[in-house]
Amino acid sequence: MEFGLIITIFLIGFAGSYVSGMLGIGGSIIKYPMLLYIPPLVGFTAFTSHEVSGISAVQVFFATIGGVWAYRKGGYLNKSLILYMGVSILIGSFIGGYGSTFMPESGINLVYGVLALIATIMMFIPKKGLDDQVLEEVDFNRTLASSLALIVGVGAGIVGAAGAFLLVPIMLVVLKIPTRMTIASSLAITLISSIGATIGKVTTGQVEYFPAAVMVVASLLAAPLGAMAGKKINTRVLQTILAVLILGTTIKVWMDFF
């Protein structure tokens, strides 16, 4: 692999993982299109959608480890929420990750575009009074949380994401979880989800190991830095940044269909 391509992949991984730690997402909402479009733009051979989804799945696992470690103190990790949604999304992501090998390239991109569009709509729904709750008293509908996590897991497993870009809007809008608890807990849920997606991709031969290793190194360096930054930034600013990122990615993905 050319040195310039290694640097390009590292920078993509670093940028995406920093945002991952800051916003409580696995980072695939950013890194998937960056890996797909940036290498050919700077003169290198393009990765296929299957290769990008495989690299993303492995990288997300390590990015979320770094983020969860940084959020381990402060009461932001809701263990009950993590358990209910984590188990469901793990099952769904394994099904989606394994099943994606039978899908064409256009099918994977279409699933990604639909998920991103749903996430965009949800992020722009008003979220009043979310952060007025006492963290120790936060409650949620367990059946609804488990069902939605299972559905997200299947779709996320297909594209090699861990689904946090859709989980975060669901936790904020549907389950009414405070912003910082959402960010911290979604990283833990995403970590669990990425196990299923990664196993599905590896067992079906969809992972390019050297590019994935470069992304992993970038993730372990950048995700904790992003998490530390996220603790200091106003929650409305965090929500706005995530909404803009998801919107931009959604527009780009759908433009490629027309």
Residue pairs with C-beta under 8 A, 6 or more apart in sequence:
1 210
1 211
2 44
4 42
4 43
4 44
5 39
5 44
6 214
8 38
8 39
8 42
8 44
9 35
9 39
9 211
9 214
9 215
9 218
10 214
10 215
10 217
10 218
11 218
12 31
12 34
12 35
12 38
12 215
12 218
13 31
13 59
13 214
13 215
13 216
13 217
13 218
13 219
13 222
14 218
14 221
14 222
15 30
15 34
15 222
16 27
16 28
16 30
16 31
16 34
16 59
16 63
16 222
17 27
17 59
17 63
17 66
17 218
17 219
17 221
17 222
17 223
17 226
18 222
18 223
18 225
18 226
18 229
19 25
19 27
19 30
19 226
19 241
19 245
20 26
20 27
20 30
20 60
20 63
20 64
20 67
20 187
20 219
20 222
20 223
20 226
21 63
21 66
21 67
21 70
21 187
21 222
21 223
21 224
21 225
21 226
21 227
21 228
21 229
21 230
22 226
22 227
22 229
22 230
22 233
22 238
22 241
23 168
23 183
23 226
23 230
23 238
23 241
23 242
23 245
24 67
24 164
24 168
24 182
24 183
24 184
24 185
24 186
24 187
24 190
24 230
25 164
25 165
25 168
25 186
25 187
25 190
25 242
26 56
26 60
26 63
26 64
26 161
26 162
26 163
26 164
26 165
26 190
26 193
26 194
27 56
27 59
27 60
27 63
27 219
28 56
28 60
28 159
28 160
28 161
28 162
28 165
29 116
29 119
29 161
29 164
29 165
29 245
29 246
29 249
30 245
30 249
31 56
31 59
31 215
32 52
32 53
32 56
32 112
32 159
32 160
32 161
32 249
33 249
33 252
33 253
35 47
35 52
35 55
35 56
36 46
36 47
36 49
36 52
37 252
39 45
39 46
39 47
40 46
47 55
47 208
47 211
48 105
49 105
49 108
49 109
50 100
50 101
50 105
50 108
50 206
51 206
51 207
51 208
51 211
52 160
53 100
53 108
53 158
53 159
53 160
53 161
53 201
53 206
54 160
54 201
54 202
54 206
54 207
54 208
54 212
55 160
55 207
55 208
55 211
55 212
55 215
56 159
56 160
56 161
57 97
57 160
57 161
57 162
57 194
57 197
57 198
57 200
57 201
57 207
58 198
58 201
58 202
58 207
58 212
58 215
58 216
59 212
59 215
59 216
59 218
59 219
60 160
60 161
60 162
60 190
60 194
60 197
60 198
61 162
61 191
61 194
61 195
61 198
62 215
62 216
62 219
62 220
62 223
63 219
63 220
63 222
63 223
64 162
64 164
64 187
64 188
64 190
64 191
64 194
64 223
65 191
65 220
65 223
66 219
66 220
66 222
66 223
66 224
66 227
67 187
67 223
67 224
67 226
67 227
68 77
68 184
68 187
68 188
68 191
69 224
70 223
70 224
70 227
70 228
71 77
71 183
71 184
71 187
71 227
71 231
74 184
74 231
75 135
75 136
76 135
76 180
76 181
76 183
76 184
76 185
77 181
77 184
77 185
77 188
78 138
78 177
78 181
78 184
78 185
80 142
81 140
81 145
81 171
81 175
81 177
81 181
81 185
81 189
82 185
82 188
82 189
82 192
84 142
84 145
84 146
84 149
85 145
85 146
85 148
85 149
85 167
85 189
86 149
86 188
86 189
86 192
86 193
87 146
87 192
88 145
88 146
88 147
88 149
88 150
88 153
89 149
89 150
89 152
89 153
89 156
89 162
89 163
89 167
89 189
89 192
89 193
89 196
90 153
90 192
90 193
90 195
90 196
91 150
91 153
91 196
92 149
92 150
92 151
92 152
92 153
92 154
92 155
92 156
92 157
92 193
92 196
93 153
93 154
93 156
93 157
93 162
93 163
93 193
93 194
93 195
93 196
93 197
93 200
94 153
94 157
94 196
94 197
94 199
94 200
95 153
95 154
95 157
95 196
95 200
96 153
96 154
96 155
96 156
96 157
96 158
96 197
96 200
97 157
97 158
97 160
97 196
97 197
97 198
97 199
97 200
97 201
97 204
98 157
98 200
98 203
98 204
99 154
99 157
99 158
99 200
100 108
100 157
100 158
100 159
100 160
100 200
100 201
100 204
100 206
101 204
101 206
103 111
103 158
108 158
108 159
109 253
109 256
109 257
110 257
111 155
111 158
111 159
112 159
112 161
112 253
113 250
113 253
113 254
113 257
114 155
115 152
115 155
115 156
115 159
115 161
115 163
115 165
115 166
116 165
116 246
116 249
116 250
116 253
117 250
117 254
118 166
118 169
119 165
119 166
119 168
119 169
119 246
119 250
120 243
120 246
120 247
120 250
122 166
122 169
122 170
122 172
122 173
123 169
123 172
123 239
123 242
123 243
123 246
123 247
124 243
125 169
125 173
127 172
127 173
127 239
130 172
130 176
130 177
130 178
130 179
130 235
131 178
131 179
131 180
131 235
133 176
133 178
135 178
135 181
138 177
138 178
138 181
140 175
140 176
140 177
141 175
144 174
144 175
145 175
148 170
148 174
149 163
149 167
149 189
152 163
152 166
152 167
152 170
153 163
153 193
153 196
155 163
155 166
156 162
156 163
156 166
156 193
156 197
157 193
157 196
157 197
157 200
160 197
160 201
160 206
161 197
162 190
162 191
162 193
162 194
162 197
163 190
163 193
164 186
164 187
164 189
164 190
164 193
165 242
165 246
167 186
167 189
167 190
168 182
168 183
168 186
168 242
171 177
171 182
171 185
171 186
172 179
172 182
172 239
177 185
178 235
179 235
179 238
179 239
180 230
180 231
180 235
183 230
183 238
187 227
201 207
230 238
